[in-house]
Amino acid sequence: MAAVEVSAVQDPGDLEALAPIVAYAFNDNPEGSLGWLKQTPEHVRLARAGRKVVGGLLRVPMGHWFGGQRVSALGLAGVAVSATARGGGVALAMLREVFVAARREGIALSSLYPSTVALYRKAGYELAGHYCSTKLTLAECPRFRTALTLDELTEADAPEVERLYAATASERPGYLDRAPYHWERVRTHRGKPTLGVAARGANGIEGYAYLATDPAAGFPHDLKLRDFVAATQAAELRLFDFLACHRSTADHAVWYGGAADARLFVLPDKIYKVAVDSTWMLRILDVQRALEQRGYPDVERDLTLEVLDDFLSENGATFRLRVSGGHALVERTSGAGQVCLDVRALSALYTGFVSAAELSRAGLLDGSPRSLATLGLLFGGQAPALADYF
Ligand SMILES: CC(C)(COP(=O)(O)OP(=O)(O)OC[C@H]1O[C@@H](n2cnc3c(N)ncnc32)[C@H](O)[C@@H]1OP(=O)(O)O)[C@@H](O)C(=O)NCCC(=O)NCCS
């Protein structure tokens, strides 16, 4: 096969060439894949061997919240290589090009939902957080009375809804600073608008939910919540009451996010099941930026980290991390670090998915007990999660 070149879309024919590759890869129909690619053609990247399109992917510029701060990130979706070009390094060549360009743009992280972990580990990603479903049995959900009203969201509510989402997401490690791409997935389902409802108090919207409707499912069915945010306990109660009012035709309400969900504490019994539906992977594209952009506990610590990165060698170095007042100053330094780890292990540590002590036991991190304790303090805390699938 000719050398692989990666580029942005150059003419409309590019998307038509890529759509059947994406459709075949994900067992979709080409029209559906073309429609999806046409939503954000500026984010599509194509791999060509000679003049022939042999693969592609979608880049989704976004952010992840860590330690209460937004870290710039690139979500990847729809990574696909034509069936006849597989096994020749096209996917890895695409990833390398996308990483180098993202670093140039100042993007610190990349994340994705893998269909195969092996490929992405080769490119420096590691498993770094969960995407859990919570399934509430509506027949057992009590009614709740509150002073909040409940009505349908309108387009005019969008800015307030997005502010409320950001205020709660920023406190949840891993959650997205959503791009329009993600909001579109919240507000539409299979091309049709989802039903948005708001729990309103005297000062405005305190909580909201978006429900995907699917007439093909008939009834009884499960209510699929594309988003469920409650900033106050009154909003939680109002939205649970709203869900309970569906119990004659819906068996369950299902929503996504982390495994530990304090909203459930208002329920009188364990009338729900939480399951890990997927595990996402993270790639640290720029160690210095990633460490500087996230937030930390308000402690004073100084540590050197030696990061090995054989896929993106410009990213591997020894870094001095000085944390103070919830922020870090990071600089490159020379020599061995107090802690040595591969960039993949750093991903799992960075999100708080796996502790330094666990990584050390697994032989994936080298450091003294004192350094491990420092890392535990800086990166530990609530388990990282995502509420969005992309
Ligand atoms: C997965 C896919 C993109 C890989 O493309 P590719 O160009 O064949 O991948 P590469 O040749 O660059 O593979 C590099 C390495 O990744 C791993 N890998 C590649 N495809 C894999 C697969 N399907 N399953 C498990 N590991 C795989 C291998 O370790 C491979 O190295 P090797 O060839 O030395 O064994 C391609 O098979 C595809 O389009 N599949 C269907 C869609 C899909 O699963 N996309 C990923 C969505 S997250």
The ligand as a Tripos MOL2 file, in Angstrom:
@<TRIPOS>MOLECULE
LIG
   48    50     1     0     0
SMALL
NO_CHARGES

@<TRIPOS>ATOM
      1 C1         -9.9410   -0.9200   14.3460 C.3       1 LIG1
      2 C2         -9.4280   -0.4260   12.9860 C.3       1 LIG1
      3 C3         -9.6940    1.0910   12.8910 C.3       1 LIG1
      4 C4         -7.9360   -0.6980   12.9100 C.3       1 LIG1
      5 O1         -7.4150   -0.1730   11.7030 O.3       1 LIG1
      6 P1         -6.0290   -0.7400   11.0910 P.3       1 LIG1
      7 O2         -5.5350    0.2540   10.1000 O.co2     1 LIG1
      8 O3         -6.2430   -2.1060   10.6350 O.co2     1 LIG1
      9 O4         -5.1120   -0.7350   12.3730 O.3       1 LIG1
     10 P2         -3.5190   -0.7920   12.3930 P.3       1 LIG1
     11 O5         -3.0460   -1.6120   11.2450 O.co2     1 LIG1
     12 O6         -2.9840    0.5970   12.4850 O.co2     1 LIG1
     13 O7         -3.3180   -1.5710   13.7580 O.3       1 LIG1
     14 C5         -2.3130   -1.3030   14.6550 C.3       1 LIG1
     15 C6         -2.4230   -2.2530   15.8170 C.3       1 LIG1
     16 O8         -3.6830   -2.1350   16.4740 O.3       1 LIG1
     17 C7         -4.1460   -3.4160   16.8970 C.3       1 LIG1
     18 N1         -5.4020   -3.6790   16.1750 N.ar      1 LIG1
     19 C8         -5.7690   -3.2210   14.9710 C.ar      1 LIG1
     20 N2         -7.0140   -3.6170   14.6730 N.ar      1 LIG1
     21 C9         -7.4370   -4.3440   15.6920 C.ar      1 LIG1
     22 C10        -8.6550   -5.0330   15.9520 C.ar      1 LIG1
     23 N3         -9.6710   -5.0220   15.0890 N.pl3     1 LIG1
     24 N4         -8.7600   -5.6980   17.1170 N.ar      1 LIG1
     25 C11        -7.7440   -5.7020   18.0110 C.ar      1 LIG1
     26 N5         -6.5640   -5.0500   17.8020 N.ar      1 LIG1
     27 C12        -6.4170   -4.4000   16.6600 C.ar      1 LIG1
     28 C13        -3.0970   -4.3990   16.5520 C.3       1 LIG1
     29 O9         -2.2840   -4.5410   17.7050 O.3       1 LIG1
     30 C14        -2.3430   -3.7050   15.4590 C.3       1 LIG1
     31 O10        -0.9970   -4.0500   15.4700 O.3       1 LIG1
     32 P3         -0.4670   -5.3560   14.6310 P.3       1 LIG1
     33 O11        -0.9890   -5.1690   13.2440 O.co2     1 LIG1
     34 O12         0.9880   -5.2200   14.7640 O.co2     1 LIG1
     35 O13        -1.0600   -6.5200   15.3420 O.co2     1 LIG1
     36 C15       -10.1170   -1.1380   11.8010 C.3       1 LIG1
     37 O14        -9.9790   -2.5370   12.0220 O.3       1 LIG1
     38 C16       -11.5950   -0.8300   11.6970 C.2       1 LIG1
     39 O15       -11.9820    0.0950   10.9820 O.2       1 LIG1
     40 N6        -12.4380   -1.6050   12.3960 N.am      1 LIG1
     41 C17       -13.8810   -1.3850   12.4530 C.3       1 LIG1
     42 C18       -14.2320   -0.0820   13.1920 C.3       1 LIG1
     43 C19       -13.6350    0.0010   14.5810 C.2       1 LIG1
     44 O16       -13.6210   -0.9490   15.3600 O.2       1 LIG1
     45 N7        -13.1460    1.2280   14.8780 N.am      1 LIG1
     46 C20       -12.6330    1.5920   16.1970 C.3       1 LIG1
     47 C21       -13.7150    2.3480   16.8960 C.3       1 LIG1
     48 S1        -13.2190    2.8910   18.4990 S.3       1 LIG1
@<TRIPOS>BOND
     1     1     2 1
     2     2     3 1
     3     2     4 1
     4     2    36 1
     5     4     5 1
     6     5     6 1
     7     6     7 2
     8     6     8 1
     9     6     9 1
    10     9    10 1
    11    10    11 2
    12    10    12 1
    13    10    13 1
    14    13    14 1
    15    14    15 1
    16    15    16 1
    17    15    30 1
    18    16    17 1
    19    17    18 1
    20    17    28 1
    21    18    19 ar
    22    18    27 ar
    23    19    20 ar
    24    20    21 ar
    25    21    22 ar
    26    21    27 ar
    27    22    23 1
    28    22    24 ar
    29    24    25 ar
    30    25    26 ar
    31    26    27 ar
    32    28    29 1
    33    28    30 1
    34    30    31 1
    35    31    32 1
    36    32    33 2
    37    32    34 1
    38    32    35 1
    39    36    37 1
    40    36    38 1
    41    38    39 2
    42    38    40 1
    43    40    41 1
    44    41    42 1
    45    42    43 1
    46    43    44 2
    47    43    45 1
    48    45    46 1
    49    46    47 1
    50    47    48 1
@<TRIPOS>SUBSTRUCTURE
     1 LIG1         1 GROUP 0 **** ****
